[in-house]
Amino acid sequence: MASLALDAQPDRVVRAIGIASGLGTTSAYTWLKVPVVAEMSRVMAATTLPAVILGGDVDPSVDPAERGWELALAADNVRGIVAGRTMLYPAGRGRGGGGGLRS
């Protein structure tokens, strides 16, 4: 079975955003979910569509200021961050230590 993987090169993400921005008959009600990659200001300048930034996997050894979220949120068309399990429950903290919700 084939699997998908993120190619986090800024040029490739810019190209993907350009393609996604042009799909469909209208861009009304269209938002993008964009991963944090290098050169976020250039990546987000590739579109005028509103976007949310994916939180992604959290490495507890990396300071939040170094993850690129602050730079990504500085773009005018970025409206927020999608906070998933890995952001809400990083490994070793809270809810079972791994992120999965348990009953």
Secondary structure, DSSP 4 states (H G I P E B T S, - for coil): ---------HHHHHHHHHHHHH-SS--TT--EEEE--SSHHHHHTT--S-EEEE-----TTS-GGGSSHHHHHTSTTEEEEE--HHHHS-TTSSGGGTS----
